[in-house]
Amino acid sequence: MHVDQEAEYPWLVAEKDLLAELAARDAPVLGICLGAQLLAEAAGGGARPCTRPEIGWREVALGARAGGDPLLGLAPPRFTAFEWHSYEIETPPQGVVLAHSDCCLQAFRTGSHSWGIQFHAEVTVEIVAEWIAKDGEQGELAGAEIEPEELGTETTRRIAESNRLGANLCRRFLALAERAPAYPAAAS
């Protein structure tokens, strides 16, 4: 699904409202792929179709402002990450660009405690295999000229490094969220 498909997925409206409230309160948030696109939109940016889908293992490079970032600042300057998206993030007005690929923005921060990452730091071999199996209905791999078997083989080869990066990002986010100031309850 995509950020602009509220008619097909009505729950997206409530998700966007919640993320807008959390962003306004500068509450800890980590959005991944669609979550990053929703966070960007909720914080005043957006998401739009990419010029080309980005699927498979792609190089991500940290930007100049990532070095001091509490979440991504300790990541390698360049790393290979798993991608599967056809929309890209439009940076929120107060957003800080943290990483990019040759295709599009890959990570941003808004406020002090909210991050969006376009790449999939959470994937496992099993998740990728499931996405490949389900792709027969959508045909995104064929459209991107990617052979499913090759993607599966590359995933097996790269997953351990990707999982280390994902686990480190998760640990850092949870530590940052734990230290974040308390936030007032939402208005009823």
JOCORHU-V311560 format. One record per pair of residues at least 6 apart in sequence whose ideal C-beta (glycine too) atoms are under 8 Angstrom apart, sorted by the first residue. I is the first residue (numbers start at 1). J is the second residue. Records with the same first field share a line. If there is no record, write none. Layout:
I=J / J
This chain:
1=8 / 9 / 12 / 34
2=34 / 37 / 47 / 86 / 87
3=12 / 16 / 34 / 37 / 38 / 41 / 46 / 47 / 87
4=47
5=12
6=12 / 13
12=38
15=38
16=38 / 41 / 42
17=42
19=29 / 31 / 38 / 39 / 41 / 42 / 43
20=42 / 43
21=186
22=29 / 42 / 114
23=29 / 39 / 42 / 43 / 92 / 110 / 111 / 114
25=183 / 184 / 186
26=111 / 112 / 113 / 114 / 183
27=113 / 114 / 180 / 183
28=113 / 114 / 173 / 176 / 177 / 180
29=39 / 113 / 114 / 115
30=71 / 114 / 115 / 116 / 117 / 169 / 173
31=37 / 38 / 39 / 40 / 114 / 115 / 116 / 117
32=116 / 117 / 120 / 121 / 122
33=84 / 85 / 117 / 118 / 119 / 120
34=85
35=116
36=89 / 107 / 108 / 115 / 116 / 117 / 118
37=46 / 47 / 87 / 89 / 116 / 118
38=47
39=110 / 114 / 116
40=46 / 47 / 89 / 90 / 91 / 92 / 95 / 108 / 110 / 116
41=47
43=92 / 93 / 94 / 95 / 110 / 111 / 114
44=92 / 93 / 94
45=89 / 90 / 91 / 92 / 93 / 95 / 108
46=89 / 90
47=87 / 88 / 89 / 90
48=87 / 88 / 90
49=86 / 87 / 88
50=85 / 86 / 87 / 88 / 103 / 104
51=103
52=103 / 144
53=85 / 86 / 140 / 143 / 144
54=83 / 84 / 85 / 86 / 88 / 101 / 103 / 104 / 118
55=83 / 84 / 85 / 140 / 141 / 144 / 146 / 151
56=82 / 83 / 84 / 144 / 146 / 151 / 154
57=80 / 81 / 82 / 83 / 154 / 155 / 158
58=80 / 81 / 83 / 101 / 102 / 103 / 119
59=78 / 79 / 80 / 101 / 102
60=78 / 79 / 80 / 81 / 99 / 100 / 101 / 106 / 107 / 119
61=77 / 78 / 99 / 100 / 101
62=72 / 75 / 76 / 77 / 78 / 98 / 99
63=97 / 98 / 99 / 100
65=96 / 97 / 98
66=72 / 73 / 75 / 98 / 99 / 107
67=73
69=96 / 98 / 109
70=172 / 176
71=109 / 115 / 169 / 172 / 173 / 176
72=98 / 99 / 107 / 115 / 169
74=168 / 172
75=99 / 165 / 168 / 169
76=165
79=161 / 165
80=158 / 161 / 162
81=106 / 119 / 120 / 121 / 162 / 165
82=119 / 120 / 123 / 128 / 155 / 158 / 162
83=101 / 103 / 118 / 119 / 120
84=120 / 131 / 140
85=118
86=140
88=103 / 104 / 105 / 118
89=104 / 105 / 108 / 116 / 118
90=105
91=97 / 105 / 108
92=108 / 110
94=110 / 111
95=108 / 109 / 110
96=108 / 109 / 110
97=105 / 107 / 108
98=106 / 107 / 108 / 109 / 115
99=105 / 106 / 107 / 117
100=106
101=118 / 119
104=118
105=118
106=117 / 118 / 119
107=115 / 116 / 117 / 118 / 119
108=115 / 116
109=115 / 116
110=116
112=180
113=176 / 177 / 180
115=173
117=169
120=127
121=162 / 165 / 166 / 169 / 170
122=166 / 170
123=155 / 159 / 162 / 166
124=159 / 163
125=155 / 156 / 159
128=151 / 152 / 155 / 159
129=152 / 155
132=141 / 148 / 151 / 152
135=141 / 148
141=147 / 148 / 151
